[in-house]
Amino acid sequence: MHISADEPLCEFALRDWSALSFVICIHTSISKMALLSRLNNPPNWSYQSDETEEIELDSGTSQYKTIKGYMPLSLLRNGLRVCRLQNPYLYHRYMLRKAEYVARGIPVTEQTLVHATASHKVDSIIQNNLDWRLVCRDKYGKGVSFATNTAYANKECSKFNGYNRAMLFAKVLIGNKFPGYQSRKLPPDNYDTTTGNTNVIVKYYDDEFYPEHVAYYNLI
C-alpha cells in the first residue's frame, strides 16, 4: 500500500515570515535555543515543550489506526506498538527547509514515506534523525533510502537489523528527481533526490525529512 500522494507545500509552523531570516544560517551557526524560541510546535503534540519525546499512541486513536492500516497483515501477527516522535529542534529545522524551498520558488512536494530499521536504533534517530553518513546499503545512492510502502521497506531491510524492527513514517521533501545507481555519492546539480524502481526515494541532505511516527513490530 502506498503511503501518500504528493502534497503541495502550503502550510508552515512559522509564526511569521521573519523567521525565514534564520534559513540562511540553518546549516552553520544557528543555535538550538534561538530556533526553538521563534517557532511553534504542532498543535497535536502532547507536550508543548522543547523536550524530545516518544509518545505511545492508544490503539483506539485515529492515528494509530491509520498507521496500522499501512502495515501488511504479515507484520501484525505479533502485535504492533505505535509512537509519535516529538523532537522540536529537528521538526523546526525541517519546517525551515520547507519554507526555504518555497521562498526560493523551487518546486517541491511533501510525501509521507517509510524506512525500516532495527528497533534499538530508534532512540538515536529520535535524537539525531536518520543520518546519510551512516548508510551501508547504497543500491540507489549513498543517501537515506525511503520506500513508498511498508511491505517493500521491510523486505529490503537488512537481515542484520534482526527480528525486532521499527517502521519509521517520515515527512520527506522531494524536489527534482534523478535515477539513482549504486554508490552514487550525490545527485547531479539542480537535483536533490534520486529514485530506484517505483518504490525507492533517496535523500542526501540534512533537514529534508522528519520522522513523525514509529511502528514497532516483531517478525517472529
N, C-alpha and C positions, 0 to 999 in steps of 0.2 A: 504493500500500500504506500503510495506516495504521501509525503508528509504535508506539503503545501504547494500551492502555485505561487508564481512570482507576485509580489506585492509592491506597488509603487510606494516610494517614501513620501509620507505626508504628515506624520505626527512625530513630535520630538518631546523629550523630557527637559527641555530648556525653559527656564523662567522667562528669558528674553534673548534676543539675538546678540546682545552684548557679550554673552558667554562665548560666542564664536571667536572672540579675541584670544581665547585660550588654545584654539586649534593650532595656531602657528607654532606652539611650543609643546604640543601634546607628546612628542617623542623625545623631548630633550629635557627641559628644566622645570616643567610643571610639577608642582608639589601635590601630594595626595590631599592634604588638608585644604589647599586652595581650590582644587577641583570639587571636593565634596561640599564646600561651603557655597558654591554657586548653583548647584543643580538639585533637582528633586528626584527622589526615589519613585518607582512605580507605585500607584495608589493601592494595588492589591498585595503589596508586601506586608507580611505580618508585623514586622518591626521596622518602624521608620527611624532607623539609626544608621550609624556609619560602620556598624559591625558586620562581618561576614557571617552568614547563617545558612544552615541547611535545614529547611523546614519540611518535615514529613507531612504528606497530604492524606487526609482521611479518604478511605475508599468510596465514600459516598459523594465526594465533591465532583463537580463537573470537570475540573482539570484532570483529576485522577482518571476519570472515565475516558477522557479524550486521549490521554497518553496510553492507557491500556488498549484502547481501540486501535492504535497504531502498531501494537505488538502482535506478531503471529501467535496462534494458539500453541505452537510447539515450544514457545519460550515462556509460557504461562503455567506450565504443568506444576512447578514447584513454588508458586506464589509470585507476587510482584509487590515491590515497595517503591513508591514514587515520592520524590522530594523536589521542592522548589529551591533553587540556588540563588542566594542573595549576596552579591558582592558589589556594594555601591561603587567602589572605585573602578572595577572592571566594567561595570554596566555603563557608567558615565563616560569612560574613555570610548566605549563602543558608540554611544549616542553622539559624541562629538565627532567621531569619524563619519558617522552617517550624515550629520549636519554639514561636515566639510564637503562631502560629495555634492550635496545639493547646492551649497554656496558656490562651488566651482562650476556648476552646470554639467556635472558628469552624470550621464545616465546610469542609474544603478537600481537594482531591485533587492528586496529583502526576502529570504526564504528561511523556513524552519527546516533544518537538516539534522541528520543524526550521525553519531560517532560512537562505536562500541569499543569498550576497553575493559581492563580488569577493575573490579570494584575497589581494590585497595589503592588505586591511583586517583580516585575521585577527590580525596582531601587536598592533594596538591593542585588538582585542576581548579577546585573552588577558589583556592588562594591565588593562583598564578595564571589561570586559563590554560587552554591547550597550547603547547609550545612546538612550533615547527622546527625548532633547533634540535628537538629530541627524536625526530622522525627516523625510524629504522626501515620501514617498508615504503618504497617510493615508486610504485608501478606507474603512476601518472604524474610524478613530480615530487620534489623534496619539500613539500609543504604539509599542512594538516589536511587529511582527507576526510571528507564528509560524504554521506550517502543520502540518496533520496528516499530510501525505505529501510525499515529496521531489519527485515529478513536478510537483505544483502549485506548490511553493516555487520550483522552477527556472523554471517558466513565468511566474510573476509577478515574478521578479527583474528589476530594471531593466536595460534594454539597456546603460545606461552602466556597468554592472559588467563589461562585456567578456566575453571567452570563457574566461579563466582564472578559474574560480569555486571557491567553497568552500561546502559544505553543513554548517552547524553543527547538531549534535544536542544539545539542551539539556533539562535538567530544568526544568519550569515548574510553579509553584504556581497552582492555579485554585480560587477560592472561588465567589463569586456572579457570575454572568454576565448581561450585558445586551446586546441587539442594538446593534451599532455603526453609525455612519454617518460620512461623510467630514468631516474637520476637527474631529471631536469631541475636545475637549481632555482630558476626564476622564470616567470612568463616573459614574453617579448615586451619591448617598450610599448606603452599605452594599453597594456593588458594587466589585469590584476588576478586572474583566475585561470586555472587550467581544468580540463574536463577529461573523463575517461568513460567510454561507452555511454550509456544513458543514465547511469546511476551514481557517478562519482564527480564531486566538486572538490578541487584542491585549492587551498588558500595559503598565501605566502607571507602575509604582512600582519603585524600585531594589530589588535583592536578592530578587526573586520569580522569578528564573530564573538558571540557571548552565549555560553551555556546557561539556559534558563531552567531546565528540569533534568533530573536523572531518574531513570528507572532501573532498580536493582533486580536481577533475576539470576537463577541458577540453572545450569544445563543438566544437572543430574539430580 
